[in-house]
Amino acid sequence: MQRPWQTIEIRDCGEPLVSLPSSLFRWNPHPYAVLGAPYPAGTSPFQLRQAVLLRLLKAQTLLPCRLLIFDAWRPIAVQKYMVEWSLAQPGADPAAVDALWAPPSSDPLTPPPHSTGSAVDLCLAGPDAEPLEMGGPIDSTGAIAEPNHFCSAAAGTKEYQWHSNRQLLARAMARVGFCQHPHEWWHFSYGDQMWAWHCGKPRALYAAAACP
């Protein structure tokens, strides 16, 4: 299924991938590495393009809690592995897998967002790096993944708190220039095709990033 933003032109600005600093909490162990995803030797998924990382660090300063990074740069080979792994799970719904995972395209005109180093999956956490309740796990499928799934919750309920946490994260990320995936509360990007489409930009800033 082609995404509407995949028609956006890409002109890579040449920024390098840079490692996330230790001041940002990381999901440990990395969830896809644990499953055997084929990250190249000596590389880390916790990398982003330079301007993306600077915005992420600024977002952290706007929050009363901590950001917890679940996933960032994802080589196309890892994207392919995760699509195949998801389809191989008992009871897997191909339509749900297709909705969750961008196609692992090697076409330079349609790179998966994470493979450009411009997208990040994250949640909120306390000072001990324990994730806050967000109303559904990262990489969940179906309605629960929608950013506003709990928007009608009554004040004082746990669902209301989940929605408040999602809104807190989304507002901080938006203030520093990120756009949110329309169907995933945890996915934000800056500079990729989805960002350009969402923000009305004529072109994207990042193509697929080579292994550093």
Disulfide bonds with the S-S distance in Angstrom:
none
